[in-house]
Every structure is written in structure tokens, then in C-alpha cells.
Amino acid sequence: MVGFSLALWSAWAGESALEVLDARGRAAVEVFPAAEAGRVVLADVTVLPVSGPRIEKGYVAFDAGRITAVGEGSAPALDGAVVVSMPGHVVTPGLIDTHSHLGVYPSPGAHAHEDGNEMVRPTTPGVWAEHSLWPQDPGFERAIAGGITSLQILPGSANLIGGRGVVVQVVPPRGGRAMRFPGAPETVKLACGENPKRVYGEKGGPATRMGNLRGQRQMFLDALDYQRKWREYDEALEKQASAGSATPKKKKKGEEPAKPPTEPGRDLDKDTLVGVLEGRILPQIHCYRADDMLSMLQVADEMGFSVRSFHHATEAYKIRDVLTAKGVAASVWVDWWGFKLEAFDAIPQNAALLAEAGGRPVIHSDDEKGIQRLNQEAAKAWHAGLAEGIELSEEEALSWITENPAWVLGIDDQVGTLEVGKRADVVVWDAEPFSVYAKARLVFVDGALRYDAERPVVWSDFEVGQDAGHAEVR
């Protein structure tokens, strides 16, 4: 066994380490190229795989960015592996936040960086959060220090349809596209209730909840018509191609050659909504009240699409049977409410009641500070349920910030549990993860060490000048 800090850093530093300069032009430390994933065995640790029972003394091994073994007892011998003995530490899957505005509403906030809401008209499905994402947001460094390895960045909730979200990995910044989670489905943000009618009530509407629903329905009706036109166009092209490949017939005198069908014009807004109708784009809907959620489910049924998750959903417990039957997740807070009327009727047992009913609760942050302690938020929700006699295991509560959010984002085949073949998004905690004292000691994304609490790295140029000399510079 070798000392874990020195061994892991030296394993990836080597000849390809980068030399960078601090704000004053002095040579800073050399750091490992984190894009490289090594062969690592985390040994003598408690393992919470989520997909199975707790392992009191076990190991997790990964190689080339994928988990290769999870088990109890002594770790297997792997040629060339860095074996890291960490007794007293707990290993979990990387945490996943389904609702964040990092990068589009960065911290610290400034008007010049407020790029999360295209508040020019009530429906803007054609905009993409990816194109507003500022990768230098220091909030990403704070998030990974809290064990977050993946998150969904969404447009704000002023609009009935605010645009596409983007699922990203927490990796050193280059750009929104470079941070994308490989293969993650597209998502889209919708909103109902107070926000759209407050923002647009004096700008031509909608000014009421019934106006909100009219706007939602009309946009999807227009998208259905757009989808029909493109299908007819594709069918006409196919028919023409088939006719062209057949034995040509002799043209009659004066007969004009067949003209190709006219292509419908592209509409970026309707492209997004057709993706929803076809199941390629996963709807994420900002809704607080139970009646608003039921109204949106009515729209979804009418138009023929499925809601992936309601967000905030402070009254989800009131319709937990409906959400469970329809397979709709609820991304909720545990105790953040009361700041507006639709958020008043909330209870800390919300997530636990959803789980008891067989639903799919998720603890989300929607906050640059809350994302740093998502483990504590899940712990509070779990204990609120236990206090009311709702029997839930630690593994089930942990799934609220790992496996369930992975499903909401369509990446549960890749992350969310510690299973062989999945991406090595792994957090090593220095205490039980549901303890208020627990801190992420090491965080791996795709098997690459991205965060080490004892050797913090500055990713953002925005903070290099402030932190030069105090932390290593990425």
C-alpha cells in the first residue's frame, strides 16, 4: 500500500504535467493532466454502492475511466494499479444535481453574466443553456468539493418554455460543449404557476394560470403541425426516390418532369418541441402546486409526451400516487419554501412520502450554495421521514442524489451506482456521507482525480489572482 495523496498525484503528473503561471507571472506548481484516467484500487473502505447493500470493509477498482470491480474483503491485485488504502473512509457514487444554474447565472453574480433567461417572449424553446454557459464560474469548483460529479444546467423559469438544458460533467472548464456529459439526452425547461404570469402579465400575457396553459398547449399544437409537415416531406422524398429507382416510363409529349417536394422551413423553437413529442428530449418542468402539476400532466397526455421530472414540486406529496403511476420523478428541496405563495404548502417529509409510495424522489439544489451540501440536504429529508415512521434505508435515501437523478437525466446506464462497467464517477468521504461533518476527500470523474481536499486546484481564471500561492492552478 502507498500513501494515497502522493501516489495518486504522482501517478498522473509525470512528463506530461503542465506548468502554468500565477497572476504575477511566477511559475506555479506542476499538475497532472486530469483528462487521463489511471488504474486505481480504493481499498479498506466502506462502500455504499446504492445498487446493493452496504459493504463495511471492501474495495472499488477502476481502470480507463470505468469501474472494474466492487466487492468485500481484500482488493484484487491489478498490474500497474495505484492501490490506495483508506480505512475510515466511505466510497459512494458521484452526486448528481438535476437543477442548477451554474455557468448561466454564475457566482459571484453580475449583470454582465446573467444569461439564464431569454425574457423576450413567453416561449423560447429554441435557445440552449449550453450557449450561455460560462465555464469559468468558480461555482463548479465549489460543487465538486461537495462531491458533485454531474449536473443539469437549466434556463431560468420566467418563460413557459425556457429552452434546452444541458447535462455536464464537473471537469476543468473549456466550454459548454466540452463539459457535456457524453451521450446524455437533450432536456428542455418548462414552467408553470406564478413565474410566467408574473413576468409577462403586463407584457401581453399570459397573466393567469389559464393563460399559461393556453400558451403551453398552443406551442405543442404548432409543433405537432410542424412535425406532420416534415413527415409528409420525408415521405414524399422517399416516394420520389422509389419511383426514380424503378424502370423509367416513357414521358408523354409536353409532360413536365416531376418536381422535388418543397422542404418545410426550419423552426428552432418547434425543433425542440418535436424532440419532446418524439421522446428524444426530456421535459423538466418547474411546478410547485399539485394542481399545476396535474394541469401539465393533462397537457402531456393530450399532446402525447411524457414528463420526466417536476422540479421544486413542494406539493408532490399530495399527488404521490399519480406521479408514481405515471413514472414521473419529483426533484425537490427538503426545507426551502415559504418565499412565495405557491411555495407555502410544503413539508420536510415530501421526498420520504414519495419514496414510500413507490415514486422517484430527487433532492436538487437550484442554488450555488446548496449544491455544495447536497449530501446534507438528502440526510435531512431522510431523517424527516424516519421521524414520521416512514421506514427508509440509507441506500434508498442516497439514491435521491445518485441513482434517481441519473434516471431523470437519462444517464442511469452510465452513472448513479457503483457497478462494474459504469463510469468511474466516485467520491471518497472522510466520514459517513450523511454526517454534517462529512467532507469529500477525493473526487474522481471518469476515473480521473478531479478534486483532492488536501491539494486543491484552482480551475477558474476568475480566481487565479486571488488564490495564487494558496492552491495549485489548473
FIRO-85058 format. One line per field, with one value per residue (C-alpha): x, y, z. Coordinates in steps of 0.001 Angstrom, whole numbers, padded with zeros to 6 digits. Layout:
REM residues N
xx	X, ...
yy	Y, ...
zz	Z, ...
END
This chain:
REM residues 474
xx	000000, 001114, 000162, -002907, -002248, 001316, 000696, -002363, -000846, 002486, 000774, -000708, 001854, 004926, 006298, 003008, 002358, 001557, 003496, 001298, 001948, 000236, -001238, 002174, 003856, 005714, 005970, 003253, 003227, 003038, -000283, -001410, -003344, -006703, -008038, -006039, -007702, -005418, -005767, -006820, -007955, -009612, -009057, -010078, -013058, -016746, -018656, -022178, -022865, -026577, -027333, -026763, -026242, -023570, -020104, -018373, -014850, -014418, -012917, -013713, -011408, -011461, -009390, -009517, -012447, -014688, -015444, -013900, -014654, -016679, -016548, -015977, -012697, -009255, -008833, -007820, -004290, -004185, -000977, 000228, -002581, -002218, -003634, -004982, -005677, -008184, -009578, -012236, -013361, -016636, -016980, -020155, -021147, -020658, -023547, -025820, -027816, -030797, -031383, -028627, -027923, -024164, -022457, -025607, -026173, -022613, -021356, -020382, -023305, -023039, -025491, -022981, -023136, -026925, -027528, -030025, -033362, -034288, -037112, -038177, -041323, -043152, -041907, -038289, -037763, -035051, -032425, -029836, -028371, -025121, -024642, -024810, -022604, -019581, -017112, -015002, -017764, -015995, -019196, -018094, -015087, -017331, -019700, -017074, -015728, -019208, -018990, -020942, -019720, -022623, -025375, -028096, -027826, -031194, -032537, -034498, -038226, -039593, -040826, -043485, -040841, -037416, -035171, -032920, -030929, -027500, -026147, -022481, -019661, -017781, -014447, -011880, -013529, -013062, -016557, -020140, -019827, -016591, -018249, -021258, -021883, -021112, -024286, -026693, -030117, -031244, -033554, -035916, -037116, -040808, -042505, -045972, -047587, -046549, -043329, -044523, -047648, -045683, -043067, -045434, -048655, -048032, -046170, -049046, -049590, -050019, -051382, -053166, -052729, -055316, -053266, -050187, -051874, -053188, -049647, -048261, -050944, -050694, -046931, -047283, -050180, -047985, -045174, -047493, -048379, -044691, -043907, -046664, -045286, -041806, -043136, -045084, -041978, -039826, -042469, -042676, -038890, -038898, -041719, -039894, -036668, -038504, -040124, -036762, -035201, -037987, -037966, -038438, -041653, -041763, -042849, -045852, -045417, -045365, -045178, -043097, -040531, -041594, -040604, -038995, -041225, -040871, -038918, -040703, -038827, -036743, -038051, -035657, -038424, -040518, -037464, -037111, -040771, -040836, -037910, -040141, -043035, -040716, -039197, -035682, -035759, -036680, -039108, -038093, -040976, -040802, -044017, -044829, -048556, -050246, -052979, -050368, -048631, -051920, -052616, -049226, -049819, -053106, -051248, -048689, -051423, -053232, -050090, -048645, -045422, -044155, -042963, -039572, -039492, -041308, -038887, -039375, -042721, -043387, -046844, -045764, -046717, -050367, -050388, -047701, -049995, -050454, -046734, -045880, -048427, -047176, -043494, -042755, -039915, -040043, -036898, -037495, -035948, -036230, -036909, -036591, -040039, -042328, -040711, -043864, -047463, -047222, -044297, -046121, -047786, -044619, -043411, -039959, -041376, -042099, -039330, -039914, -043636, -042881, -040455, -042943, -045495, -043014, -042197, -038882, -037827, -034733, -033072, -031952, -030310, -031291, -028646, -024905, -024548, -026960, -025149, -022136, -024003, -026442, -025485, -026693, -029929, -030666, -029846, -032353, -035058, -034300, -034453, -037661, -039222, -037777, -039181, -042666, -042257, -041503, -039039, -036347, -032857, -029709, -029189, -032631, -032010, -028623, -030367, -032126, -028840, -027284, -029383, -032684, -031224, -029214, -032526, -034076, -031204, -031232, -027710, -028538, -026916, -023625, -023578, -025562, -024434, -021133, -021418, -018927, -018895, -020240, -018238, -015899, -017601, -016609, -016468, -014332, -015741, -013798, -016893, -020369, -021771, -024953, -022993, -022926, -019157, -018524, -016335, -015395, -011752, -011212, -013499, -012996, -014819, -014452, -011692, -009590, -008807, -010534, -010533, -008243, -009171, -005542, -004257, -006998, -006626, -007860, -009706, -011125, -009046, -011515, -009941, -006321, -005185, -006944, -005724, -002218, 000166, -002623, -003719, -002483, -003537, -005220
yy	000000, 003560, 006934, 007966, 011675, 011437, 008251, 009495, 012802, 011396, 008646, 011212, 014008, 012571, 014014, 015378, 017650, 021244, 024244, 027299, 030798, 032512, 036015, 037626, 035579, 033299, 029602, 027733, 024073, 021271, 019462, 016198, 016192, 015273, 014090, 010890, 008207, 005829, 002323, 002736, 000486, 002116, -000436, -000930, 001373, 001262, 001074, 002360, 001171, 002211, -000699, -003126, -003363, -001547, -003160, -002478, -003356, -003515, -002014, -000238, -000636, 001261, 001403, 003638, 005530, 002523, 000593, -002866, -004355, -003665, -006111, -007141, -008045, -007710, -005808, -007750, -007430, -005330, -004882, -001300, -000116, 002556, 000818, 003379, 002118, 004460, 002916, 005028, 006466, 005865, 005495, 006449, 007182, 010774, 013020, 014405, 017646, 017776, 021508, 024098, 027448, 027377, 028939, 030702, 032576, 032357, 033156, 035794, 037283, 040236, 041632, 041010, 037276, 036915, 034727, 032197, 033620, 034825, 037031, 038489, 036406, 033722, 030763, 030363, 026604, 027189, 028640, 026348, 026841, 025435, 028624, 030781, 028571, 030441, 027666, 029936, 030061, 029296, 027574, 024442, 024124, 024547, 021911, 019213, 019929, 018845, 015563, 016653, 014956, 015689, 018254, 019643, 023331, 024805, 028116, 030084, 029801, 033098, 031522, 028917, 027120, 028499, 026451, 023427, 022404, 020803, 017889, 018406, 016704, 018725, 018917, 021702, 024312, 024729, 025441, 024286, 021675, 020274, 019856, 017954, 014519, 012137, 010749, 012427, 013101, 016651, 018218, 021184, 023510, 024361, 026372, 026874, 028781, 032153, 032910, 033200, 035157, 037498, 038217, 038542, 039723, 043319, 042431, 040978, 037872, 035250, 036907, 033914, 030192, 029546, 031784, 029719, 026505, 028048, 029077, 025615, 023849, 026203, 025753, 021959, 022098, 024174, 021668, 018781, 020567, 021204, 017543, 016485, 018712, 017272, 013704, 014390, 015911, 012895, 010509, 012444, 012301, 008564, 008033, 010049, 008135, 004824, 005957, 007064, 003671, 001847, 001216, 004674, 005192, 006973, 010574, 011829, 014748, 018010, 016239, 018153, 016237, 015577, 018388, 017594, 018246, 021619, 021422, 022945, 025834, 025073, 026482, 026167, 026503, 023779, 021548, 021386, 020604, 017908, 016340, 016262, 014732, 012036, 011244, 012423, 015487, 015028, 017624, 019149, 021221, 023921, 023432, 023931, 023304, 019943, 021410, 022934, 019573, 017869, 020509, 019911, 016154, 016834, 018779, 015979, 013370, 015480, 016066, 012579, 013112, 012105, 014427, 013325, 015317, 018100, 020477, 022074, 020219, 021320, 019719, 016498, 014533, 015424, 013576, 010973, 008198, 009937, 010667, 007073, 005640, 007841, 007251, 010957, 011949, 014881, 016960, 018661, 020593, 019413, 022735, 025640, 027163, 029990, 032635, 032957, 031809, 028725, 027517, 027748, 024358, 022294, 019706, 018207, 014680, 015315, 013094, 010333, 010172, 009949, 007096, 005290, 005430, 003843, 007094, 008542, 011444, 013520, 016124, 019074, 022391, 025232, 027174, 027784, 027218, 024331, 022317, 022233, 020205, 018028, 015106, 017031, 018002, 014341, 013442, 015978, 014650, 011067, 011856, 013857, 010688, 008478, 010826, 010234, 006469, 006087, 003211, 004024, 002606, 004694, 003277, 004458, 007958, 008027, 007138, 010512, 012231, 009499, 006872, 008747, 011974, 009868, 008451, 011934, 012976, 009752, 008735, 005988, 003378, 005247, 006664, 006806, 003498, 001728, -001147, -002843, -001216, 002138, 005346, 005764, 008815, 008162, 010144, 009208, 010775, 011240, 010302, 008889, 010936, 011786, 013264, 017032, 016695, 014674, 016189, 014891, 013824, 012674, 013029, 011120, 011843, 009171, 007695, 010882, 012579, 015942, 017042, 016371, 018185, 018207, 019610, 021883, 023073, 026389, 025821, 029249, 032088, 034296, 033273, 032627, 036036, 035633, 032113, 032167, 030788, 029151, 026416, 024694, 026218, 024186
zz	000000, -000637, 000732, -001225, -001818, -003104, -005049, -006926, -007867, -008928, -010908, -013305, -013194, -014899, -018106, -019390, -016419, -017223, -015996, -015508, -014284, -011412, -011626, -011153, -013848, -011456, -012213, -010367, -009456, -011989, -012012, -013536, -016836, -015375, -018728, -018156, -016087, -014246, -012834, -009204, -006361, -003343, -000586, 003055, 002667, 003462, 000165, -000426, -003997, -003925, -006264, -003396, 000373, 002309, 002359, 005655, 004514, 000800, -002306, -005558, -008567, -011824, -014960, -018054, -016613, -015905, -012730, -012970, -009544, -006394, -003527, 000047, 001674, 000174, -003055, -006168, -007488, -010654, -012602, -012503, -010253, -007591, -004500, -002055, 001464, 003131, 006324, 007954, 004617, 002770, -001014, -002877, -006459, -007545, -006566, -009303, -009183, -011544, -011189, -011346, -012977, -012560, -015539, -016788, -013511, -012180, -008722, -007865, -009716, -012072, -014594, -017375, -016595, -016181, -019213, -017908, -019059, -022551, -021279, -024613, -025110, -023099, -025141, -026297, -026801, -029402, -027056, -025418, -021931, -023322, -025334, -022191, -020044, -018644, -017814, -015599, -012977, -009660, -008582, -010434, -008115, -005089, -006445, -006942, -003451, -002303, -004207, -007298, -010466, -012868, -013022, -015251, -016059, -016949, -018219, -015646, -015031, -016339, -019567, -020223, -022266, -021446, -023713, -023637, -020606, -020723, -018688, -017864, -016038, -013444, -015232, -015744, -017942, -021663, -022920, -022602, -025340, -023882, -020466, -021837, -020385, -023276, -024796, -022364, -023901, -024544, -021955, -022046, -019291, -018938, -016204, -014835, -011997, -010648, -012512, -016146, -015266, -013004, -015679, -018657, -017029, -018084, -021299, -023282, -021195, -020011, -016903, -015354, -014880, -017573, -019858, -019014, -020075, -023273, -024181, -023461, -025466, -028438, -028747, -028768, -031247, -033551, -033081, -033995, -037230, -037925, -037236, -039682, -042455, -042080, -042080, -045255, -046816, -045870, -047190, -050463, -050837, -050193, -052664, -055319, -054716, -055048, -058279, -059644, -058998, -060858, -064621, -066171, -068102, -071424, -070872, -072754, -075074, -073142, -069757, -067190, -065086, -061509, -059171, -055819, -052795, -051108, -047881, -044868, -043307, -040208, -036920, -033979, -031386, -032970, -033484, -029706, -029095, -031781, -029908, -026821, -028765, -030141, -026747, -027646, -025390, -021724, -020271, -016924, -015535, -012855, -010813, -007132, -006643, -007065, -009283, -011615, -011921, -012730, -015391, -017019, -016962, -018738, -021455, -021766, -022165, -024760, -026807, -026394, -024450, -021008, -018244, -016930, -013702, -011923, -010226, -006783, -006569, -002991, -003140, -004835, -001722, -002371, -005702, -004999, -006218, -009593, -010009, -009135, -011557, -014394, -013625, -013146, -010833, -008414, -007894, -004548, -001684, 001886, 003625, 001200, 000923, 002001, -000187, -002338, -002045, -004249, -002118, 001216, 001479, 001794, 004295, 005004, 004568, 000869, -000522, 002031, 001267, -002447, -001810, 000441, -002394, -004793, -006564, -007650, -005380, -006107, -003904, -006039, -005189, -007574, -005674, -005917, -002176, -001721, -004383, -002053, 000581, -001333, 000915, 003962, 002229, 001468, 005065, 006369, 004049, 005112, 008827, 008380, 007022, 009727, 012377, 010930, 010949, 007253, 007052, 004523, 004236, 003956, 000469, -000646, 000691, -001041, -004307, -004126, -005016, -007165, -008954, -009213, -010615, -013074, -014330, -014574, -016849, -018888, -017805, -015297, -017544, -017083, -013541, -010297, -008790, -008219, -010691, -012971, -016392, -015306, -015456, -012512, -011006, -007422, -004170, -001162, 002036, 005263, 007325, 006811, 003882, 005767, 008651, 008938, 009422, 006246, 003558, 000141, 000398, -003192, -006214, -009463, -012715, -015384, -013239, -013285, -009999, -010273, -006631, -003687, -000479, 000657, -002642, -004045, -007619, -008994, -012276, -012942, -014344, -012495, -009179, -010119, -008937, -005608, -004919, -006413, -003837, -001823, -004194, -007285, -010561, -013243
END
